Amino acid sequence: MARHRADVVVVGAGAFGSSIAYHLAVAGAGDVALIDQHAPGSQTSPRAAGMTRQVFADPMGQAHGRLQTRSIAKFAAFADETGEPLMVHRSGSVAMATTDEGARWLADEIAAGPGQGIEIYAIDSADLRGIAPYARAEGVRAMWFTPSDVYLEPERLAAGYARAAIRHGAALLEHTAVIGFLQAGGRIAGVHTADGPIEAPAVVLAAGGWLRALGRLAGLSLPAQPVRHQLLITDPLPGVAPEHAICRVREARVYVRPSAGGLMLGGYEDSPLVVPTGDVGPGFSIEALPLDPRVLHGLAARVARIFPDLAGARPRVVRGGVPTMTPDSWPIFGPVADIGGLFVAGGDNVGGFSISPAVGELLAEWIVTGRQPDLLAPFRADRFGPWPHDAELESVTLERWRLHYRPDPLPGTPATR
């Protein structure tokens, strides 16, 4: 049922939006309305890989890693905190490098880990057999292991947060499209929905692949390019167990982890399908996203020596979503310049699911208190100037995609306009 007023409207009920709405409701933010043109947690979020990675060598990566560490603690406490079930596997994660340059990246990360308070250490092929028996060290020059990384199956997180938000007094307006924004005196004043206006002094844009398209309705040019990301899950395989570690092969840009007795594989191809922002409007659904298993077979071929069990394994699931890439490969959180009361949570860069509990808690704190949390400061929306041209944004963000597992910053890659 449509509402006419709220204290905060959250647009988008994926992992970010549902977490923000829940934490706003718990924090006593008043009348919270969570709006989505689909059912909560039904679009890209449940199609995520659901993995964490906490250790990075560069400053922005370390800031992201701190959000992951905080989220891991919240994943572990999720059922007690929200009353919703969530299975979390503390498997740890392995990074693999197949070149001398990649080995140097890993050495830098091993050196950075203690400063972040994260246990991380180099491993060899004998260690790998005990940590991830489904993997081999064929052609691998170096590896590290982080025992505290986790993975989870993603279907329950966003929907669980949405249900918990409702129990704490938030209103859910599902199957309700936002078609515009109310503004007055340089401030946000609410949203226009297909069912009528909702007045509110604060609005959060957490619309995932719809972020740039919706931002334009408010007069913004948010640098968030939707790109298709795919993964597959095989039939169950002998010897694969839930406690086996996540593995990432850096130069191949491929990740593999256990899933439902089989193996999940995903990664970053050279020429991903770009979803034009003009196509991601009211009425678009992830179910309409075309999938191409050939991409995943190509990624599997890159790592066939390392994961031999993938050869000949039948894919039981092939799925994909539309994460958004930004020009510097890091997300956007916080208020929007020039429009008071409007906040953004997006530009996940295929890593938003793993930080959504912490982001929801911290952004809710920011909205309620007016004080910027230190952990979100590096990701402020106003670090970017306007990006009005889709072609330029597409070019820069696709380069970031193709170099996804490299350490940052990349020399010569523009970060802002």
C-alpha positions as CSV (number, residue, x, y, z in Angstrom):
1,M,0.0,0.0,0.0
2,A,1.4,3.4,-1.0
3,R,2.3,5.9,1.7
4,H,2.2,9.7,1.5
5,R,5.0,10.6,4.1
6,A,8.1,9.0,5.6
7,D,11.1,10.2,7.5
8,V,13.5,8.3,5.3
9,V,12.9,6.5,2.0
10,V,15.3,3.8,0.9
11,V,15.1,3.1,-2.9
12,G,16.2,-0.4,-3.7
13,A,15.8,-3.6,-1.5
14,G,18.9,-5.5,-2.4
15,A,21.7,-6.1,0.0
16,F,22.6,-2.5,0.5
17,G,19.1,-1.1,0.7
18,S,17.6,-3.8,2.9
19,S,20.5,-3.5,5.3
20,I,20.2,0.3,5.4
21,A,16.5,0.1,6.0
22,Y,16.9,-2.4,8.8
23,H,19.6,-0.4,10.6
24,L,17.6,2.8,10.2
25,A,14.6,1.1,11.8
26,V,16.7,-0.2,14.7
27,A,18.4,3.1,15.2
28,G,15.1,4.9,15.6
29,A,15.1,6.9,12.4
30,G,11.4,7.3,12.5
31,D,9.1,6.3,9.7
32,V,11.3,4.3,7.2
33,A,10.0,3.2,3.8
34,L,11.8,0.6,1.8
35,I,10.8,0.7,-1.9
36,D,11.6,-1.7,-4.8
37,Q,10.0,-2.3,-8.1
38,H,10.5,-6.0,-7.5
39,A,10.4,-8.2,-4.5
40,P,13.1,-7.6,-1.9
41,G,16.4,-9.4,-2.5
42,S,15.2,-10.8,-5.8
43,Q,17.6,-9.1,-8.4
44,T,21.4,-9.1,-8.4
45,S,22.0,-9.7,-4.6
46,P,20.9,-13.3,-4.5
47,R,23.0,-14.0,-7.6
48,A,26.2,-12.9,-5.9
49,A,29.2,-15.1,-5.1
50,G,28.9,-14.3,-1.4
51,M,32.6,-14.2,-0.6
52,T,34.8,-11.9,1.5
53,R,38.4,-10.7,1.1
54,Q,39.8,-8.6,3.9
55,V,43.5,-8.0,3.0
56,F,44.6,-5.4,0.5
57,A,47.9,-3.5,0.2
58,D,46.6,-0.2,-1.1
59,P,44.8,2.4,1.1
60,M,41.4,2.2,-0.6
61,G,41.5,-1.6,-0.5
62,Q,42.4,-1.5,3.2
63,A,39.4,0.7,3.8
64,H,37.2,-1.8,2.0
65,G,38.8,-4.6,3.9
66,R,37.9,-3.0,7.2
67,L,34.2,-2.9,6.0
68,Q,34.6,-6.6,5.2
69,T,36.0,-7.4,8.6
70,R,33.1,-5.6,10.3
71,S,30.6,-7.4,8.0
72,I,32.1,-10.8,8.8
73,A,31.3,-10.2,12.5
74,K,27.8,-9.1,11.6
75,F,27.3,-12.2,9.3
76,A,28.2,-14.4,12.3
77,A,25.7,-12.5,14.5
78,F,23.1,-12.2,11.9
79,A,20.6,-14.8,13.2
80,D,20.8,-13.5,16.7
81,E,20.6,-9.9,15.7
82,T,17.8,-10.1,13.1
83,G,16.0,-13.3,13.9
84,E,16.6,-14.5,10.4
85,P,18.6,-17.6,9.4
86,L,21.9,-17.3,7.6
87,M,24.5,-20.0,7.1
88,V,28.1,-18.7,7.1
89,H,31.1,-20.8,6.3
90,R,34.4,-19.7,7.8
91,S,36.5,-21.4,5.2
92,G,39.3,-18.9,4.8
93,S,40.5,-17.8,1.4
94,V,43.6,-18.5,-0.8
95,A,45.1,-16.0,-3.3
96,M,47.2,-17.5,-6.1
97,A,49.7,-15.8,-8.4
98,T,51.0,-17.4,-11.6
99,T,53.6,-14.7,-12.5
100,D,56.5,-13.0,-10.8
101,E,54.6,-9.7,-10.8
102,G,51.6,-11.4,-9.1
103,A,53.9,-13.0,-6.5
104,R,55.1,-9.4,-5.6
105,W,51.4,-8.4,-5.2
106,L,50.9,-11.2,-2.8
107,A,54.0,-10.4,-0.9
108,D,52.8,-6.8,-0.4
109,E,49.5,-8.1,0.9
110,I,51.2,-10.5,3.3
111,A,53.2,-7.6,4.6
112,A,50.1,-5.4,5.0
113,G,47.9,-7.9,6.8
114,P,49.3,-7.5,10.3
115,G,48.7,-3.8,10.2
116,Q,45.0,-4.5,9.4
117,G,44.8,-7.0,12.3
118,I,44.3,-9.9,9.9
119,E,46.1,-13.2,10.0
120,I,47.6,-13.9,6.6
121,Y,50.6,-16.1,5.6
122,A,52.3,-17.7,2.7
123,I,51.4,-21.3,1.9
124,D,52.9,-24.0,-0.4
125,S,51.3,-26.9,-2.4
126,A,51.3,-29.2,0.7
127,D,49.4,-26.6,2.7
128,L,47.0,-26.1,-0.2
129,R,46.0,-29.8,-0.2
130,G,44.8,-29.5,3.3
131,I,43.1,-26.1,2.9
132,A,41.5,-26.6,-0.6
133,P,41.9,-30.2,-1.7
134,Y,40.0,-29.4,-5.0
135,A,42.9,-27.1,-6.1
136,R,46.3,-27.8,-7.4
137,A,49.4,-25.6,-7.5
138,E,50.2,-26.3,-11.1
139,G,51.9,-23.2,-12.6
140,V,51.4,-21.2,-9.3
141,R,54.3,-19.1,-8.2
142,A,53.0,-17.9,-4.8
143,M,50.0,-18.2,-2.5
144,W,48.7,-16.8,0.7
145,F,45.9,-17.9,3.1
146,T,43.6,-15.8,5.2
147,P,41.8,-18.1,7.7
148,S,39.2,-15.6,8.8
149,D,37.6,-15.0,5.4
150,V,34.1,-16.4,4.9
151,Y,31.5,-17.3,2.3
152,L,27.8,-17.7,2.4
153,E,25.0,-18.5,-0.1
154,P,23.5,-15.1,-0.8
155,E,19.8,-15.8,-1.2
156,R,18.8,-15.1,2.4
157,L,20.7,-11.9,3.3
158,A,18.7,-9.1,1.6
159,A,15.3,-10.7,2.1
160,G,16.2,-11.4,5.7
161,Y,17.2,-7.8,6.4
162,A,13.9,-6.6,4.7
163,R,11.8,-8.9,6.9
164,A,13.7,-7.8,10.0
165,A,13.2,-4.1,9.0
166,I,9.5,-4.7,8.8
167,R,9.4,-6.2,12.3
168,H,11.1,-3.1,13.6
169,G,8.5,-0.8,12.1
170,A,9.7,-0.1,8.5
171,A,7.2,-0.2,5.7
172,L,8.0,-2.3,2.6
173,L,6.6,-1.1,-0.7
174,E,7.5,-3.9,-3.1
175,H,6.5,-3.9,-6.8
176,T,6.5,-0.1,-6.6
177,A,8.6,1.8,-9.2
178,V,10.3,5.1,-8.4
179,I,9.8,7.4,-11.4
180,G,11.1,10.7,-10.1
181,F,12.1,12.8,-7.1
182,L,10.7,15.7,-5.2
183,Q,13.1,18.6,-4.6
184,A,12.6,22.0,-2.9
185,G,15.1,24.6,-2.0
186,G,18.2,22.6,-3.0
187,R,17.1,19.6,-0.9
188,I,15.4,16.3,-1.5
189,A,11.7,16.3,-0.5
190,G,10.7,12.8,-1.4
191,V,10.1,10.5,-4.3
192,H,7.5,10.0,-7.1
193,T,6.4,6.5,-7.4
194,A,4.1,4.9,-9.9
195,D,1.4,4.9,-7.1
196,G,1.9,8.6,-6.2
197,P,4.4,10.8,-4.3
198,I,5.9,10.1,-0.9
199,E,7.3,13.1,0.9
200,A,10.5,12.6,2.9
201,P,13.3,14.8,4.1
202,A,15.9,12.0,3.4
203,V,16.2,9.6,0.6
204,V,18.8,6.9,0.0
205,L,19.5,5.7,-3.5
206,A,20.6,2.0,-3.1
207,A,19.2,0.8,-6.4
208,G,22.1,-1.4,-7.7
209,G,22.1,-1.6,-11.5
210,W,19.4,1.1,-11.6
211,L,21.6,3.6,-9.8
212,R,22.8,5.7,-12.7
213,A,19.3,5.7,-14.4
214,L,17.6,6.7,-11.2
215,G,20.2,9.3,-10.4
216,R,19.5,11.0,-13.7
217,L,15.9,11.5,-12.6
218,A,17.3,13.6,-9.7
219,G,19.6,15.5,-12.0
220,L,22.7,13.5,-11.1
221,S,25.3,11.8,-13.3
222,L,26.5,9.1,-10.9
223,P,29.5,7.1,-12.3
224,A,28.1,3.6,-11.9
225,Q,28.1,1.4,-15.0
226,P,26.0,-1.7,-15.0
227,V,28.0,-4.8,-16.3
228,R,26.9,-8.4,-16.5
229,H,28.6,-10.7,-14.1
230,Q,28.1,-14.5,-14.3
231,L,29.0,-17.6,-12.4
232,L,28.2,-21.3,-12.5
233,I,27.8,-24.0,-9.9
234,T,28.6,-27.6,-10.8
235,D,26.8,-30.7,-9.8
236,P,28.2,-32.2,-6.5
237,L,31.8,-33.5,-6.9
238,P,33.5,-36.1,-4.8
239,G,35.7,-34.7,-2.0
240,V,34.4,-31.2,-2.1
241,A,33.4,-30.0,1.4
242,P,31.9,-26.7,2.7
243,E,34.9,-26.0,4.9
244,H,37.3,-25.9,1.9
245,A,38.7,-22.5,1.2
246,I,37.8,-19.9,-1.4
247,C,40.5,-19.7,-4.1
248,R,41.2,-16.7,-6.4
249,V,43.7,-16.9,-9.2
250,R,44.8,-13.3,-9.7
251,E,46.2,-13.2,-13.3
252,A,43.3,-15.3,-14.6
253,R,40.8,-13.2,-12.8
254,V,38.9,-16.3,-11.7
255,Y,37.5,-17.4,-8.3
256,V,36.3,-20.8,-7.2
257,R,34.7,-22.0,-4.0
258,P,32.6,-24.8,-2.7
259,S,28.8,-24.6,-3.2
260,A,26.2,-27.2,-2.4
261,G,28.6,-30.1,-2.8
262,G,30.0,-28.8,-6.1
263,L,32.2,-25.9,-7.1
264,M,31.2,-22.3,-7.9
265,L,33.3,-20.6,-10.6
266,G,33.1,-17.0,-11.7
267,G,35.4,-14.2,-12.9
268,Y,36.2,-11.3,-15.1
269,E,36.3,-11.8,-18.9
270,D,38.1,-9.4,-21.2
271,S,34.9,-8.1,-22.9
272,P,31.9,-8.3,-20.5
273,L,28.4,-7.4,-21.6
274,V,27.7,-3.8,-20.8
275,V,24.1,-3.1,-19.8
276,P,23.2,0.4,-21.3
277,T,21.9,2.6,-18.5
278,G,19.0,3.6,-20.7
279,D,17.9,-0.1,-20.6
280,V,17.9,-0.3,-16.8
281,G,14.7,1.5,-16.1
282,P,11.3,0.8,-14.7
283,G,10.2,-2.6,-15.8
284,F,13.7,-4.1,-16.3
285,S,14.3,-7.3,-14.4
286,I,17.3,-9.5,-13.9
287,E,15.4,-12.4,-15.3
288,A,15.6,-10.7,-18.7
289,L,19.4,-10.5,-18.6
290,P,20.8,-12.8,-21.3
291,L,23.4,-15.3,-20.1
292,D,26.3,-16.8,-22.0
293,P,27.8,-20.0,-20.5
294,R,30.6,-19.8,-23.1
295,V,32.1,-17.0,-21.0
296,L,32.3,-19.2,-18.0
297,H,33.7,-22.1,-20.0
298,G,36.5,-19.7,-21.2
299,L,37.2,-18.7,-17.6
300,A,37.4,-22.4,-16.6
301,A,39.8,-23.1,-19.4
302,R,42.2,-20.4,-17.9
303,V,42.5,-22.4,-14.7
304,A,42.1,-26.0,-15.9
305,R,45.4,-27.1,-14.5
306,I,44.6,-25.6,-11.1
307,F,41.1,-26.9,-10.8
308,P,41.0,-30.2,-12.7
309,D,37.7,-31.3,-11.3
310,L,36.0,-28.5,-13.3
311,A,36.8,-30.3,-16.5
312,G,33.8,-32.3,-17.5
313,A,31.7,-31.2,-14.5
314,R,28.1,-30.5,-15.4
315,P,27.0,-27.0,-14.5
316,R,23.9,-27.3,-12.3
317,V,23.3,-23.5,-12.1
318,V,24.3,-20.6,-14.4
319,R,23.3,-17.2,-13.0
320,G,24.1,-13.6,-13.5
321,G,23.4,-10.1,-12.3
322,V,24.2,-6.5,-13.0
323,P,26.8,-5.1,-10.5
324,T,27.9,-1.6,-11.2
325,M,31.5,-0.5,-11.8
326,T,32.9,2.9,-10.9
327,P,35.9,4.7,-12.4
328,D,38.2,3.9,-9.5
329,S,36.8,0.4,-8.7
330,W,35.5,1.4,-5.3
331,P,31.9,2.0,-4.1
332,I,30.0,5.2,-3.5
333,F,28.6,5.9,0.0
334,G,27.2,9.1,1.5
335,P,25.5,12.4,0.8
336,V,25.2,13.9,-2.7
337,A,26.7,17.4,-3.2
338,D,24.1,20.0,-4.1
339,I,21.1,18.0,-3.0
340,G,20.7,18.0,0.7
341,G,19.2,14.9,2.3
342,L,20.0,12.7,-0.7
343,F,22.4,9.8,0.0
344,V,23.9,7.1,-2.2
345,A,24.9,3.5,-1.6
346,G,26.1,1.8,-4.7
347,G,28.9,1.2,-7.2
348,D,29.5,-2.1,-5.7
349,N,32.2,-3.2,-8.2
350,V,31.2,-6.9,-7.6
351,G,32.0,-6.6,-3.9
352,G,29.0,-5.0,-2.4
353,F,27.3,-8.0,-0.9
354,S,30.3,-8.8,1.3
355,I,30.2,-5.3,2.9
356,S,26.5,-4.7,3.0
357,P,26.0,-5.4,6.8
358,A,28.6,-2.8,7.8
359,V,27.5,-0.3,5.2
360,G,23.9,-0.5,6.3
361,E,24.9,0.1,9.9
362,L,27.3,2.9,9.2
363,L,25.2,4.8,6.7
364,A,22.1,4.6,9.0
365,E,24.3,6.1,11.7
366,W,25.4,8.9,9.3
367,I,21.7,9.7,8.4
368,V,20.5,9.6,12.0
369,T,23.4,11.6,13.6
370,G,24.6,13.7,10.7
371,R,28.2,12.6,11.5
372,Q,30.2,10.9,8.8
373,P,31.6,7.5,10.1
374,D,35.3,7.3,9.5
375,L,35.0,3.9,7.8
376,L,32.9,5.4,5.0
377,A,35.0,8.5,4.5
378,P,37.1,7.2,1.7
379,F,34.0,6.3,-0.4
380,R,32.2,9.6,-0.3
381,A,30.1,10.3,-3.4
382,D,31.6,13.7,-3.8
383,R,35.1,12.3,-4.6
384,F,33.8,12.1,-8.2
385,G,32.9,15.0,-10.4
386,P,30.1,14.6,-12.9
387,W,30.3,11.8,-15.5
388,P,27.6,12.8,-18.0
389,H,28.9,10.8,-21.0
390,D,28.0,7.1,-21.0
391,A,30.8,6.2,-23.5
392,E,33.5,7.7,-21.4
393,L,32.2,6.0,-18.3
394,E,31.9,2.7,-20.1
395,S,35.5,2.9,-21.4
396,V,37.1,3.6,-18.0
397,T,35.0,1.1,-16.0
398,L,35.6,-1.7,-18.5
399,E,39.3,-1.2,-18.1
400,R,38.9,-1.5,-14.3
401,W,36.9,-4.7,-14.9
402,R,39.7,-6.2,-17.1
403,L,42.2,-5.5,-14.4
404,H,40.0,-6.4,-11.5
405,Y,42.4,-8.4,-9.3
406,R,45.4,-6.1,-9.8
407,P,46.5,-4.0,-6.8
408,D,45.4,-0.3,-6.9
409,P,46.0,2.4,-7.8
410,L,46.6,1.7,-11.5
411,P,49.0,4.2,-13.1
412,G,47.4,6.1,-15.9
413,T,43.8,5.2,-15.1
414,P,41.7,8.3,-14.4
415,A,39.7,8.2,-11.2
416,T,37.7,11.4,-11.3
417,R,36.3,14.0,-13.6
